[in-house]
Amino acid sequence: MAGHSKWANIQHRKGKQDKLRSKAFTKVGREIIVAAKLGGGDPDMNPRLRLAISKAKAVNMPNDRIKRAIETGAGGADQTNYEEVRYEGYGAGGVAIVVDALTDNRARTFAEVRTAFGKFAGNLGEEGSVGFMFDRVGSILYPADKADADAMFEAAVEAGAENCESDETYHNVTTALEELAKVRDALEAKFGEAEKAELIWQPNTMSEVDADKASTVMKLVEALEDDDDVQVVTTNMDMSDEVMEKLMTAEG
């Protein structure tokens, strides 16, 4: 598969460990609150809220906590004004990195992101410095055992998806930005609930690195993800099969 899919698989496997962290609940809870505040508490009428709830379920967030977050946002109980901010820069080996955050203090978040980049051989750039290397698309993720590759590909195309890549671990369906909800609903009617359904930054150009640089980039990504304000970190890192195996072994 393409290099970005290899990197995605490492991220997803690592993500299974992150489910144990209360930090994951904090991040997605904030996203639910903001979505409900902006578009109301009915997920059927609020696509952003529905995506946030899907993320919450993907990290096993308890239903009562999801409900409280929705009520907090829709009911106006949370008076915090969160802003969506995006940071762009380069990691080791020229790897492009996009950082999406929700913050109530831009100065604090900027300082923490800048510190992480500096600590792990990165360079924080200006807005737009790497954004052109990514496209905003919908992504729907299913475990490989939900269906065979041909069946998933056929169903995805019929539903209006742009592509479906499969390996031994996942089916990754990509859609146009505005088609995510429609394709997700069609696939879930056939295969059940997706593991993830979200908007992502998909690299349109890749940066291949060796094991040492890949390890440094992963440390930077982990440092950024440890920040409560940071919601998503995306890279265009590519790697050979040999490098991927080394990283997977190191990740355990």
N, C-alpha and C positions, 0 to 999 in steps of 0.2 A: 504494500500500500504506500501511498504518498507519505513523505516525511512528516507532514503535519499530523497525519493520523497516528503515526508512531508516538509522537509527542503527546497527542491527546490521550492515547491509551495509558501512558505513564501518569498523566495528570489524573485520569479517571481512577486508576488503581490507587494512587495516593489519596484521592478524594474519599475512598472508602474508609481510610484510616481517619480522615479529618471529621467524619461523621461523629466521632466520639468526642469531639471538642465542643464545648459550649459556645466557643467563638463562632462556629458555623451558624448556630441558632441566632446569635446576636446580629450577624450580618443579614440573614434572610428575614429576620423579624423586622429589621429596619426597612428593608425593601418592601415588605408587606404594608407597613405603616404608611410609607410614602405613597405607594400605589393606591391604597384605600383613601388617603387624604385627598389625592388628586382626582380620582375617578369614582369614588364611592365604594361601598362595601359589598356589592353584588358582583361576584366573579363572572357571571354570565353577561354582565353589561360592562365589564371592566377587563379588557384583555391583559393589561399590564398586571393587574391583581391576580388573574388566573395563572399567568406565568410565574409570578412570585410564589403562589401557593404550590405550584408544581415543583419549584426549587426546594421549598420547605419540606415537601414530602420526600424528595430525593435524598435529603439528609436526615430523614426520620424525625422531623420535628413533631412533637405531640400535637394532636388535633386541638386540644384546649389552648395550647400556646398560640397556634395559628389563629384561632378564634379571637383570643384576646388582642392579638396584634391588629387584626382587621377592625375590631371594635374601637381600639385606641386611635387608629387612623381615621376611620369614617366618622367617629363620634367627636373628633376634635380634642380628645383628652391629651394628646401629645402636642404641645405648643412649640416643639423644637422645629426650626426651619432648616431642613436638610437641602443641600445643593448637590446636583450632579456635576462632578468635575472629572476631567480626563487628563492624564499625564502621558507623555510619549518620550521615549528615549531608546538608548541602545545598551545592550548587555555585552558580555565578553564575546569576542569573535564577530562583532557587528550584528548580533541578533537584535531585531526590532522588537520593542516591548510597548504594549498599550496597557495602561492602568486605569480602570474605571472605579470611581469612588463615590460614596454618598457621605457628605460631611456637614457638620454644623460649624466648622471652623476651618476655613480654607488655608489660613496661615499655618495652623498646626499640621494639617494633612500634607501640605506641600513640603514642610520641613522634614517630616518623617519619611516621605517618599524619596526626597533628595538624599537623605542620609543613607537609605537602603541602597540606592543606586551607587553612591560613592563607596560604600563598604565592600561591594561585590563587583568591582571593576566595570561599573556601568557609567553611563553618561545621560543625565536627564536633559532632554531637548525642549525646543519650543513646540507649541501646539501645531500639528501638521507635519512635524519633522519625520514621522514614520507612518502616519495614518494612511498615506497613499499606498502603502504596501498591504493593506487589508481591505476587505469588503464586508459590509454589514449584511449578514444573512441569518436565516432561521436554521436551527439545528435540532434534530430530534434523534435521541439515542435509545436504542433497544439492545438488550443483551442478545448475543448471537443465538442462544437456544430458543428464542421466541419464534423464529421462523428460519427457513433456509434462505440463502442469499438471493436466489432467483425470485422466490415468492415476495420477499421484502422489496426488492428492486421493482418488481412489476406493480405491487400495490402502491409504492411511493410515487412512481411515474403516473399511474392512473389518478392519484390524488392531486397531482399538480406539482410534485417536487421537482427540483432541478437535477438532483443526483442522489445516489445511494451507494456508499462504500461499505463493504463488509469484510471482516476478518474473523479470526477464531474467537474473538472476544465480544465485538460489538457490530451492530448495524448503525451507521451514521448517515442519517437522511438530511440533506440540505435543501432549503427552500428560499424563494425570494422573500424579502423582508415582510411584505404584506400578505404572503401566503402561508405563514407559519401556522396560524390558528386553524385554517381550513385543512391543511395537510395533517396536522396533529390529530384533529377530530376524526378524520377518515381512517388513519392508521390505528388509533385507539379503538375505534369501532370494530376493527378486524383482529387486532393483536393484543388488545388490552392496554393498560396505562403504560406510557413510555417512561423510561428511567429518567430522562431529562427532555425538556422541550423549552428552548430558550433562544434569545437573540445573541449572536456571537460575532466577533471579529474574525473573519476567515482570511488567512494569509493568501495573497495572490503572487507573492514571490518568497522564496525560502532562503534561509541562510544556514548552510551546513557547517557543523562544528565538530571538533574532536571531543574525546571523552572528558578531558580536563576542562575545556571551555563549557561543555554542556553541563558539567557538574557545577561550575561557578554560576551559570545562568539559573540552574535550578535552585541554588541557594538564594539568589536574588529574588526569584519568584516566591519562594517560601517566606522570606523576610517581608516582602510586600503583603502577602496573604495573611500574615500574622497581625497586620494592622486592622483594627476594627472598622476603620473608615473605608478600607479597600474592599470592593465587592468582587471584581474579576480582574485577573491578570492574563493577558494573551501575548504569545510570542510567535515569531515565524521561524523558530529553531527547527532545523532538519538534522538528521543523523543517519549514519549507516546502520545496518542491522547489527554489526559488531558493537558499535557504540551503544545502541539501544539495549543490547543484552547486558552490557556492563552496568548501565544505569539501573535496569530492572533488578539486577542482582544486588546492587548497592542499596536500592530502595527496600529490598526484602519482600 
